[in-house]
C-alpha cells in the first residue's frame, strides 16, 4: 500500500460521487432532515437529551449503507477486478475509499452540527466541536463496517440486508435505549465489543460535562482503533469479483 495510490483511489471515488447526486444527498442532506424531524416531533427537553447521541448514530447508519453498496457495485461491475490487475493493492482500495468517505463524513458532520446548534437550538455542556469530532469518527466507523461487510454480499440487496444484522443489535445494547450497566451481564460485556457503545458514551460525555475527562478521550481512541481494525479486515477479506 502506498500513499500515492491510496490518494489516487480517493480522488477517483470522489470524482464518481460528483455525478451521483442521490448518494451525495443521502450523505449530506438526509442526516440534517432527520435531526430537523426529531426537533419537530420532540419537545425541547427531550430533543436536548436525544439529539447528541443520535448525532453519533445517523452518520454511522448513512455511511454504512452508502459505502457497502458502492463497494459492492465496484466489484459486481468488474471495476475492482480491473483495478487490482494494476499495481493498486487491496489496502490502497480500502483506505482510499475510507479517505474519500472520511472527507464526506467531515462535511456531513459540519453541516449537521451547524443545523443542530445554529438552527435547531441544540445545547451541550461541552464543546460543539467535540460533538462534530465524534460524529466524524462515527462516520468513519460506518464506512469501515460497510467496506468490511460488503465482502460477504453478492448483490446490493444483500448488502442492505446486513444493516439489521450489523447495526440494529448495536442500537439496542449500546446504551441509547437502556444504560449498559442495566443490561444483563452477558449483554453488558458484549456491548463493550461494539463501536457504537463507545460513540454513545463519548456523545453523552460531551452533552453533560463542560470539560471532557479521560473517559471521553479513551472512548474516542477506542473508536479510532476499531475503525482502523475494520479497515484492515476489509482489505484482508476484499474479493476481486463476485462469484
N, C-alpha and C positions, 0 to 999 in steps of 0.2 A: 504494500500500500504506500502511495506517495502523495504528498500534499497537492502537487500539480494535478494529478489525475482525479483526486477527490474534489478539488475545487472545480475542475472541468465538468465533472458529473453534476455538481450542484448548479452550475450555470446552465447546463443542458436542461435539467429539471425545471428550473425557474423559467427558462425560455418557453418550455412546453406549457407551463401553467399560465403564462401571459395570455395564451389563446384559449384557455379553459376557464371561461368566466364563471361557470356554475361552481366549479371547485373552489375558485378564489372567493366567491360569495359565501360558500359553505364555511370556509375557514375564517373569513374576516367579518362577515355580516351576521351570520346566524347566532354566534355567542352573544353579540350585543342585543339582538332581538330577544333572546331567551332571558337575559338579565332584565330587560325592559318589561317583558311579560311578567317576570317574577315580582318586580316592583309594583306592577299594576294590580296584581291579584292579592298581594300580601299587605297587611297594614304595616306601618313603618317599623315598629319594634321587631316584628317577625322578619321583615326584609333585612334589617340590620344584622339579625342573627344568622339568616340562611345565606345571604349573598356572599360573604367571604369564602366559606368552604366550597360553594358552587362555582366560584371563580377559579377554583382549582380543578373542579370536575369537568366543566364544559370543554376546556382546551384539550384534556386528555381524550374525551369521547370523540371530538371532531377530528383531531389529528390521527387517532387510531383508525377511524373509518376511512379517511381520505388516503392515508399512507398505505394501508393494507390493500385497498382496491387499486391504487395507482401502481404499486409494485407488482401486483398480480397481472395487471394489464401489460406491463413491460415484458413479463415472462410469457404470457399466452400469445402476445403479438409477435414474438420472436426477437424483439429488440434486445432483451437481456442476453440471449444466446449470441447475437452478433457482437454485442459489446464485449462479452467475456472471451470472444475469439481474438480480440485485440489485446494489447498489453494491460488493459484495465483489469484489476482484480476484484474479487468479491468484496473485500474491505473497502476499496475505492467506491464501489457502487453503493454499499450500505451507508457508509459515513458521508458520501456525497449527498445522498437522499436526506440523511439526518441534518446535514448542514443547510440544505435548501429549505426543508420544512422547519428547521430551527429558526431560520430567518423570518419565515412567515409566522412562527409562534411568537416572536418578539413583536412584530407588527400587530398581531392579534391581541396580545396582552396589553399593549399600549392603547389600542382602540377601546377594548373592553374596560380597561381601567379608567380611561378618560370619561367614557359614558357613565360608568358606575359612580365615580367620585364627583364629576362635574355636573352631570345632568340628573342622575337618579338620587343624589344626596347620600350616598353610602359614606359612613364614617367608621374608622377603625382607631383603636388606641395607638397602634404603632404607625410606621411609615407606609404611605400608599405605595412607595417604590418597592418595598419588600413584598407587598401583595403582587405587584407586577412580576417581580423576580420569581416568586413561587409559581405563578401562572405560566411563565415561560418554561420553567423546568418541567411542569406538568405536561405542557405541550410536547416537550422532548420525550417524556416517558410514553405518551400516546404514540408518538412517531416510532419509537423503538419497539413498542409492543406490536404495532401494525406491521413493521418490517419483519419481525420475528414470526408472527402467526401466518403471514402471507405464504411462507414456505410450505405450510401444511394444507393450503387450499388449492383447488384445481379450477374453480370458477369464481367470478366476482360475488355470486350469491353465497358461496361457501365462505368467502372472506367476511361478508357481513354477518353470517351465522356465528362467527367466532365472538361477536360482540357480547351476546348474553352469556357466553361461556367464560370469557376472559374478564369482562368489566362488571357485569351485574353482581357476581359474588363479592367483588371488591367494594361496590357501593353499599352492600348490605352489612358488611362487617368492618368497614374502615373507620367507624366512629361517627359517620354522618347521621345515622338514624338512632343508634344506641351507642353510648360511650363504650370503648373497647374493654374497660375494666368491669363492665356489667355483663359482658358476654360469657357464655360457658367457657370453661378453662381451655378446652381444645380449640375453640374458635378464636379466643383471645390470642393464643400462641400463634395460630395460623395467620391472623390478621397482621402480625408484625413481619411476615414474609412478603407482604404485598405493598407496592409503592404508594398506592392511594392512601393508605393509613398514615404514612409519613407526610403526605401532601396535606391531608386534612389537619393533622397536628400542627404543621407549620402555619397554615392559614389561621387556625384558632389562636395560636400564639400571637400573631400579628394583630388579630382582632381584639384581643383582650389585654395585651401587655404593651406599654408605651415603649419600653426598651427590650428587645428580644434577648432572651438569655441563651445559655449554651445549648439547651434542648432544641431551640429553633434551628441553630446552625448545624447541629447533629442531624436533624431531620433533612435539612437541605443537602448535606453531604451524602446522606444515605440515598436520597432520590437520585442524585447525580451518578453515584456509583452504580445503582441499579440500572439507570438508563444506559450507561456505558457497557455494563454486562449484557444487557438485552441486545444492544447493537452488535457486540461481539458474537453473541449467539445467533443473531440474524445473519451475520456474514458466514458463520460456520454452516448453517443449515440452508443457505440460499441455493436454489437449484437453477440450472441454466434454462430449463424449459419445463412445461407441464406435461406429464406423460399422457 
